[in-house]
Amino acid sequence: MSLRSSWTRRGAILAAAMLFACTVRAEPNADETEIQGGASAGLQEVVVTAQRREEKLQDVPIAVTAFGADQLQSRGISNIYELGSLAPNVQISTATANNTGAQISIRGGVQINPALFWDPTVGIYLDGVYIGKTLGSVFDLVDLERVEVLRGPQGTLYGRNTLAGAINLVTRPPSGELAGHADVQLGNYNSRIAEVSVDLPKIGIASISLGARGATRDGTTHTTAGSSVNQLDSRDGTAARFALDLDFSAALRAAYRFDYSDVDQQPLQSYLLRADLPALTPYVSSRRLDTVGIDGPSFERSRVEGHALTLTWHVNESNTFKSISSYRELKWDDALDLDGSPLPVAATSRLSNYHSASQELQFVGATERVNYVGGLYYFKDDGFTNNPQTFFFGTFNFDSRYGFSTRAWSGYGQIDFKATEALTLTGGVRYTNERKGITRQLGVDFAVGTPFITLIPAGTAAEETFSATTPLLTVSYKLSSTMNAYAKYAEGFKSGGFNGEFGDTGLPPDTRGLGSPAVVAANIAETQTPFRPEKVKSYELGLKTTLAQGRLQLNTAVFENKTRDLQLSIFQATGAASSIIRNAGRATTRGVELDGAWLPIEPLRLQLSYGYLDAKYDEFIDHGVNVADDRAFVHAPKNSLNALVDGRIAQTSWGKIHLLADYTWTDKFYTYPYQLAASGPQYDPTAQVAGNTQIPATGILNLRLALQDIPLTGTALGEISIWSRNVTNEAKVANNIDFGPSFGNLTVGYFTEPRTYGVDARVRW
């Protein structure tokens, strides 16, 4: 289906929904969290749920950055990837060629391999429900009300796979009044976005909210005649949301949430940055090109469907019981021309199905001096990926498949004891037990009709059980009514598991022989050998201050993380495009974070976030040798900064004119844990060099000029804005894949999105 016909179909759906809407303006929800601020009395208070209960941001002894609905809209944020580097020591990249997956690094903790058998280091939660995998985690959300970025291990209240931190996505609850908004956006590359959200009047005990969004865009990269597709890096997606709240009584409420996303678009171009293979050298370029040629199949499809039901029982004024049940499905497929040329050198596809379910029972309460939260949690998932690969003009054709599963349960509790009016002591602990499983098969042929050689036989499987106890200790002290200091010790862990991608062939220089019993036995052993959980101990000091009669907020944190049993995915490209996984050793990351907002005058808001990170390996065992001083630490930029200026520059009878400037700068960083030495006695010419995978420092400027609060009919208000992202059209490599010497030093890169601009019209009632 073409982008234009797809837009017509989706536009008709959204237009019909808009016709249903009326022009009655909704009153603000009493619980609405706004970070954008602007009241003459100072910055508005921010309420977060980082500790499973509503608290003021300035009172929470956690390094957390929150973005409210106004900021999300003005910054054009509708999914995880668009958060970029807005919070200190947070770095988000696309998952190499794919726009529907993200590599999220917080304080140097990251999972670089997006394959679905891996677990992430940063937990993503949508309305309290865990989203388990990297691929498929980038999807547009309608009515996103708040985003909370929690930095540092959250192993007590959030559990497994929050070793680096957690991101909470919170959608807006139904208001119970007839209200809504409609938004239409047009931009370059024939970009068209339409969104509508409608709240219905309360019907008996039911409050309902409906929302839909459609987005299409032509590709940013054209292809030459004879290519397998006519464009790359396109957008074509639909998202929908349904929210239902049922007030059975003053004490008992049910909240059902449904989210849906369907994407069928073209992935990013794999720009060929380096290659020793003579046939590929004419196509090598260090620049982002407008037109390229590819020959392999190319597509990216992601369909996400999620259901969540939360039952809340207010037992009494001090105690609340919650049950959170969820079920999520993901169907995710892609096909990539990995060599980025019109020659059939490297092509791969991943055809995946994944589903997860969870159940959490939560008890939250308080007395005069004690706050407490406790709960039980169960999670399970199952998935399967068919990963065919073909290399070197069809002379190597791999049939690679893997399935994976998790069954995990945990119990947790946390208590805050208010020892004095100023001093609060917090203690918590969580125990987690999980069983991980793998199934695997791999084989190869060397042309159509040639014998199929088994490298890992079908039915190869393994299971292993892991467990972890993750405590938390915090001391917080109110130095004054506007200054809160804390000291925190926390632990976290990332799940162990099995390698779903390994597979040697036994071809030269390997002397064991192609598909020999020794090769098959070694492949089976590698597949069935689990890698251990990765664990971290974190020490943090923080200070949260509110100054100048509430017009200035300044939050700082210093931390040290000690990580052991580091899980490192080392890309080999020996035979199939496979990786080995090792618990390579230990690492220390230290850093400083600054997060501030200032309202010097009522119409002007300034924000600044800055992160400094010093990351190094203490131990990195490679073939029995500690090479910690000669390995690159990945996705850990030493400096990162975000600055925002948001000002009302005029007040007219037509509305308020606002100008927003948003600048993000990220230092250079490495993407693979390869050797740092490029020459000398430590240099290994048969191994990859980290310098070939270094991402350059990049600064991105976004601008937006808006006429807000335009009076329309009745009480409806409108907004018209013009905007541009990546104003200076920075063309820097943002991620890459280095295939290494065994694959002719083939290196492909994925560039930052080029400059985009457009106009946005919005009506709310």
N, C-alpha and C positions, 0 to 999 in steps of 0.2 A: 504494500500500500504506500502511495506517495505521501510525502509530508503534507502537501496541499490538501489532498483528499482526507487525510487523517485530521488535519485542522478543521476542515469543514464539518466532519462528523462530530468532533468534540465541541466545536463552537456551537453547533445546534443544541447539544445537550445543555451546555452552560447557559445559552440564551433562553432556553425554556425555563431553566431554574430562575433566571433573573426576572422573567415575566411573572413568576409566582410571587416574587418578593414585593414588599410594599415600602413606602418611604416614611416609616416611623423610626425615629432614632432611639436606640437602646440606651438606658442608663448604665453607667459603669458598674461592673460587678463589685460588690463591697470587698471581696477577697482579691481583687485584681492586683497583681504585682507590676509596678511600673518602675523602670530604672531610668527612663529618659529624663524625668525630672523637669522642673521648671517653676515650681511654686516659689513665690517671693520669700517664703520663710526659709528656703534652703532646699537641699536635695531631698527627694522623697525617700522614705524608708523602703528597704528591699526585704521582702519576706521569701525565705527559701525553705525547702524540705530536705536539706542535705542529711539530717539526722533522723529522718522518718517522721518528723513532726514540724509544724510551722514555727519558724524562729526568725528573728531579725538577722539579716546578714552580718551586721556588725557584732552580734553576740555569739556567733557560731565559731568555735575554736578549730576551724578548718580553713585551709587555703581554697577559697571558692570564688569564682567569678560568675555573675549572673547577668543575663540579658533579657529584658522584658519585651513585650509585644511591639512597642513603638520602635525600639532599637532594631529588632529583628526585621520589621518592615522597612525602615529607612535604610538599613544596610543591605537589604535584598537577600536576607537569609531565610531559606525555607528547608534546608537539609543540613546534615552533619558537615559535609565537605565545605560548605560556604562559611563555616566558622573560621576556617583558615588558621591564623595565628593571633586571634583577638585576645586570648588569655595568655598570661606569662608562662613561658616554657611549654607551650602547647604548639605542636607543629602537625599539620594535617596535609597529606598528599593523596592524590588519586592512586588507586591500586594499579600501578603501571599503566596499562592501556585502557583501563576500564573507568568509566565515569559513575558507575553504580557501586563502587567499593572504595573504601578509604583506609589509608595507613595512618593511624593516629598515634602520635608520640607525645607523652607527657613526662617531663623531667627525664628524658632519655629512655623511658620504657616504651618499647614498640614491638610489634610483630610484623616483620617485613614480608613474609610469605602469605599471600591472600588465600591459598588453597583452603577449602572448607574443612579439612580434617584438623587444621590448626585452630587454637583458641586465641583470642586477642588479649593484650595486656591492659586495655582500657575497656571497661564495661559500659555499654550503651543501654539506657533504660527509657522506654516510652510509657509514660503514665504508670511507672512502677514495674513494668514488665521488661525482663532482660531480653535483649536482641543478641543472639549468640555468635554471629559470624561477621567477618569483614565484608565479604562479597554480599551484595544486596542490602548493605546497611545504609547506603545513600539513596534516599527516596524522599520526594517532596511531601510535606505535611501541610494540611489545611488547618487553620486556627491554632497555630503554634503560639502559645501564650508566654512561655518562659523556657530558657535554657540555662542550666546550671552546670558549670565545669568544675569538678572536684579534683584537686591536684594532690597526689600522694596516695599511698595504698589505702583502700577502703575495705579491707578484709573482714572487718567485724560486722558492719551493718549490711554490706553489699556482697561479700563473699568472694567466690572464685572468680578469677580473671579480671580483678580490679587492682592488680599489682601496681600499676602506674597511676590509676585514677578512675574516675567515672564521669559520664555525661548524662544528665537527666534532661529528657525532653518532656515538657509538660504542656498538654493541649488545654484549650479553654473549655470549661464546663458549660452546659446549656444555661441560659439566663432565665428561662421560663417566661420570657416576654417576646413579642413579635419584633425582631430586630435582625440586622445582618449587614453584610457589605458585599460589593461587587467590584472587581478590579480587572482592568484590561491593560495589557502592556504590549507595545510594539517596539521592535529594535532592529538593528542591522543584522545581517545574515538571515533576513526574513524571519526574525524571531517573533513569535506570537504567544502570549500567555493570557489566559483568562481564568479567573477564580471567582467563585461565589460561595457565600456561607449564609445560611438562614437559620435563625432561632424561631421556633414556633411558640405561640402562647401556651402556657401550662395547661395541660388537659388532665384534669383530675390529679393524680399523683405523679404524672409523667411530664418531664421537661425534655425537649428534643432539639437537637442541633444537627443540621445537614450541611455538608460542604463538598465541593468538587473543584478540581483544577485540571486544566489542560495546557500543555506546553509543547511547542514545536519550534525547531530552528534548523535551517540548512546547515550543512557542514562547514567548518572553518577551513577545511582543506579539500581542494578539488583533485580529481584524478584524471590521468591521461586516457585517451581513447584506447580501448582494449583492456582496461583494468576491470577487475571483477566487480567493482561497485563504482558509482559515479561521484561519491563524496565520502568524507570521513569526519568524525567528531561532530555528529549531528545530535539533535535532541528530538525526541518524540515520546511523550509520556502523558499518562493520565493518573490522577490521584483522587481518592474520594475518602470521606470520613462520615461516620454516623455516631452520634453520642446520645445516650438515653440515660437520664437520671430518674429513679423511682423513689419517691419519699413515702415509704410505707407508714411511717410515723415520725414524730420528732426525734426518736432515738435510732431508727432503723432506715438505712438508705442503701439502694443498689445503684451502681454506675456501670453501664455497659459501654464499651468503646470498640468500634470497628474501623480499621484503616486498610486501605487498598491502594496499590500502586502497580501500574502496568507500563513497562518501558520497552520499546522496540526501536533501537537506534544504531548508529554506526559508532564504533569505538574510536579512540585516539589513534593517530598515525604513529607507527613505530619508525621514527626518523633514524636512518642509518648514520651513526656518528663515527664508527670505526670498523674496519674490516681488513684482514690480511688476504682474504680470498680474492684472487685477481678478477673474477667475474663480477664481484660486488663493488670494487673500488670506484667505478664511474658513478655510483649512486651515493657515495659518502658525502655528507654535508654537515657542517656544524651550525647551520642556520635553520630556522623554521621556514619551510617552503610553502608557497600557496598552492602548488600543484605537484603531485607525486604520482608514481605508477605502482600498482600492486597487482598481484595475480591470484592470491589465495582467497578462500572464503572469508567474509568479514561481516560480523554482526555482534550486537550486544543486546540481550533480552533479559529482563528481570521482572518477575511478577511476584509481588509480596501481598500476603493477606494475613491480617492479624485480628484476633478476638481477645478481649479482656473483660472480665467481670469482677468488680470490687464490691464486696458487701461490708458496710460499715455499721457497727452497732455501738452506740454511745451507752455503755453500761450504766454510767452515772456521770456526774459533772467532771470527774477526774480520770475516768478510765474509758478507753476505746478499744474495741476488738475489730480487726479487719481480716477478711479473707480475699486474697487476690488470685484469681484463676486465669490462665491464659493458654491460648493455642495459636501458633504462627506457622505459616507455610511459605516456602520460598522455592520458586522454579527459576533457575538462573543458567543461561546458556550464553556462550560466546564463541567466536571463531576469529583468529588473529593471523595476519600475515606478519610473522615476527621479524623477518629480515628487512621489511620496509622497502622492498624493491619489486620490479616486475618479474623477477626470476623466482622459480619455485625452490628456494633454499631452505626455508623454515616456516612451517605453518602448524598451528595447533588449535584445538577446540576443547572446551570444557562444557559438558552437558550435565547439569546437576539438579538434583531434587533434595530438599532439606525441610524437615519439620521439627518443631520443638513444642513442648508443653511444660507448664510449671504450675505449682500450687504453693502459696505462701499463707501462713497463719501468723498474724501479728497482733501483739498486745502492747498498747501504749498508754502510759498513765503518769500521774504526778501526785505528790503530796506537798505539804508546805515547803519541805526542804529537798525533796527527791523527785527527779524525773527518771522514768525507766521505760525501756522498750525491750521486748523479747519476741522470739518467733521461731517457727519451724519452716523449712523450705525444701521443696522437692523439684528437681528439674530433670527432664529427659529429652534427648534429641536423637535423630537418626538421619543419615544422609548418604547419598551415592553420587559419584562423579564418573562419567565416561570421558576419558581424556585422550582421544586419538591424536597422534603427532606424525608429521611427515617431514623428511629432511632430504636435502641434496638431490633434487630433481626426481623424487619418488623412489630413491634407492634405499631409503631407510623408512619403514612405515611401522610405527609402534601402536599396538593396541594396549592401552593403559587404563585400568579401572580400579577404583577403590571405594569401599563403603566404610562408614564410621558410625559410632554410637556413643552416647553418654547416659549414665544413670547416676544422679548425684542427689544427696540429701545433706541437710545441715541444720544445726540448732544454734541460736545466738542470743545474746543478751547484753544490754548496756545500761549502766546506772550513772546518773549525775547527782552528786551529793553537794548541796550548798552548805559548806562548812560555816561560812560567815556571809555577811551581805556582799562581800567582795570576792571571796574565795570559793571556787567550785572545783571539785575533784570528780573525774570521770574514769570509769573502768568498764571494760567490755571484753568479750571473748566470743569466738565462733569456732565450732568444730564442723569440718566438712569431710564427707566420705564420698568418693566417686569411683565408678567402674567405667573404664574406657575400652572400646573394642574397635577392631580393624578387620576388614576383609580386603584381599588384594589379588590381582592377576595382571600379568604383563607378558607380552610377546612381540615378536618382530618378524616382518618379511622384507625382502629386498627388491621386490617389484611385484606387480600384479601377476598372480599365477605361480609365484615361487613358494617353496615350502615355508610354513609358519613355524617359527622356532620359539618354544616356550622358555621364558626367562624366570617367571614366577607362576606356578600353576594355579588355576582357578581352585578356590576352596582354601587357599592360604589364609589363615585367620589367627587372631590372638586377642586375649583380654588381660587387663591388669587393673588392680584396685589401688587407689591412692587416697591419702588422707592428710589433713593439715589442721592445725589449731592456730588461729590468728587473733592475738590479743590487741588491746588498745588501752593506753593510759594517757590521760590528759590532765594538766593542771592549768586552770584559767583564773586570772585575777583582774578584777576591775580596778585599775589605777584611779579612775574617776568615772563620772557618769558618761563620759565621751571617749574613754580610752580603755581598751581591753587587751591584755597580754595573755599569751598561752604558751605552754610547752607540751609537746605531744610525742609519744612513742607509739608506733603502729607497725603491724606486720601485714603482709599480703602474699598471695601466691597465684601462680598461673598453672593451669592444669598440665599434668603429664599426658603422655599419649604415645601414638605410633606414627611412623613415617608412611604416608600413603603414596609417595612419589619416587622412592628409590628404585633403581634398577640398572645393574651393569650388564653389558653384553658379552664381555670376554674377548672382544676384538683387540688386535694389536693397538698399543704396545702390551696389553694384557696377554700373558703367555698361557692362560688357562684354557683358552679355546672358546669359540662362539657357542654359547648355550650349553657348555659342558656341565656335567653333574656338579663339579666344584663351583661353577658360577651360579647355578640354580640354588645350590645349598647355601651359598653365601648371601644371595638375594633374599632367600626365605628367612635366614637368620637375622638379617638387617631389618626386615619387615616386622618380625615378631619380637624384636628387642625394644622395649619401651624406653622412651626418654623420660627423665624424672621431672616432677614439678619444679618450676622456678620460684624462688622465694626471696623476699626482701624484708629487711628491717629498716625502718625509717625514723629519723630523729628530726624534729622540727620546732623552731621557735617562731612565734608570730606576734604581731602587734597591729591592732585595728583601732583607728582613731577617727573621730569626727570633730572638726574644728570650725572656727569662724562662724559660729551660730548655725551650724548645720550646713554651711555652704561648701565645705571641703571634707572629703573622705580620703584617707590615705591608709592603705593596708599593705603591710610588708611581711615577708616570711623568709627565713633562711632554713636550709634543710641539708641533711646528708642521708643518702640511701646506700645501704650495703646489700648487694644482691649476690646470691649464690646459686649454683646449678643453672647458670645462664643457658637458656635454650637458643641455640644459634642454627639457623637454616643456611647452609653453605651450598650455593648453586654450583653444580659441577658440569652439566651439559656433556656428560660422558654417555653416549648412546642416547637414551631419551633425555628430554629436558628435565632432569631430575635434580634433587637436592639430597644432601645428607643432613641429619639432625644430630647435634651433639650438645650435651651439658658441658660446655667448654670450660667453665670456671667461675670466677668471682669478679665483681666490679664495684666501684664506688662512684657515685654521682653526688656532687655538691652544687648548691645553687642559691641564688638570691632572687626574690620576686618582689615587684612593686606594682600595685594596682591602685590608681587614684582617680578621683573625679572632683571637679571644682566648678562652682557656679560664681564667677567673679562679679557678674551682674545678672539680673534676672533673665535677660534674653539670651545669654551665652553660656554654653556648657562645654567644658574641656575635659577630656579623658586621656589617661596615659597608662599603659601597662608595659612593663619591661621585665625580661627574664634573663638571667645569667646562668650558664650551665657549664660545669667542669666535669666531664665524664671520662673515666679511664678504666681499663681492665687491670685488676690486681693479679688475675691468673687467667691464662688462655692456653689450654693444653691442646696442642696440635701434633699428632703422631708421637705422643709421649713427651713433647718438649713444651716448656712454658714460653710462649712468644707474645706475652702480654704487651710488651713495649713496641711490637711490630704489627699490631692489628688495629684497624679503624673502628671506632665506636660509631654506631649507625644512628641516623635520624636524631642527632643531638647537636643542633646549632649552638655555638657558644653564646651568642646574643640574639635576642628577638625583641621586637618592639612594635607596639601599636599606638597610634595617636589619633584622636578624634576631636574635631571642632564642629560643634553644632550650634548655630546661632540663628535667632530671629532677626533678620536685617530690616524688616519693615512690617508695619501693621496698617492694612488698608481696609476699605469697606468691602473689598472682595475677599479678604482673608489675610492670613499671615504668610509672609515670605520667609522661608527657612533655607539656609545653606548648610550642607553637611560635607565635610572633607574627612576622609578616612584613609590613613596611611599605615601600611604594614611593612615591616622590614625584617627579613630573616637572614641570619648569617649563613655562610657556607657549611655544608655538612656532607657526610658520606652515606651511601645507601647500602653498602655491603661490608661485612667484617673481613676484608681482604688485607693482605700485607701492605704496610706503609712504605717499605723499602722498594725503590725502583732500580736500585743498583747497589753494589757493595757486597760484603760478605754475607749479609742476611738475606739478600735477594734470591728468590726462587723463580727462575725463568719459566717453570712449568705451571705456575700459579698466577691467579689474577692479582692485579695491583689496585689498591684502593683509590689511587689518584685518578684512575679512569672512571670511577663512579662518583666523583665528588660533584655535588650540586653547588653552583655558584651562589653567592649572596644575591638576594633579590628584594627589591622594594616595589610595592604595588600601591598606587594611588587611585582611590575611588571618589567620585564627586556626585552630589545630588542637589538640585535646586528645586524647591517645592513651594507651591502655593497651597496652603492648608486651610481647613475650616472654611471652605467656600459655602456661603449660605445658598441652599437650594429650596425646593418647595417644602412646605411644612417645617419639620425640624431636621430634615436630612442635611448632611454636610458632604462636601466634595473635596477632592484633592487632585491636583495635576502636578506632575513632576517630570523633569528631564534629568537624566542620569548617565554616567559613564563609569565603567569598571576597567581597571588597568589603563588609565588615561594616557600614560606615556608609552603604551604599547610595548611593554617589556617582553622580550622574546628570549627567555632563559629556560634551560632544561630544568624540569621540576621533578623528574624521576627517570629511572633508567634500568636497563637489564644488561649485564656484562656476561656474555657466554664463555669467555675465557679462552686460553690458548688451544684447548682441545677442539674448539669450534671456530678456529680461524680468528680469534680475538674479536668476534662479532659483538658490537655494542650498539644498542638502540636507545634512543631517548624520547621522552615525552615532554613537550614544551608547555609553558604557562599558556593559559587561554589568551588569545589576542584581544585587543581593545574592543569592547562592546559598548553600545550606547543606545538610548531609546527614550521613549516617553511613556508615562504611566498615568492612568486615570482611575480614580477610586471614588466610590460613593458608599457612605455608611449611613444607616438609618436606625 
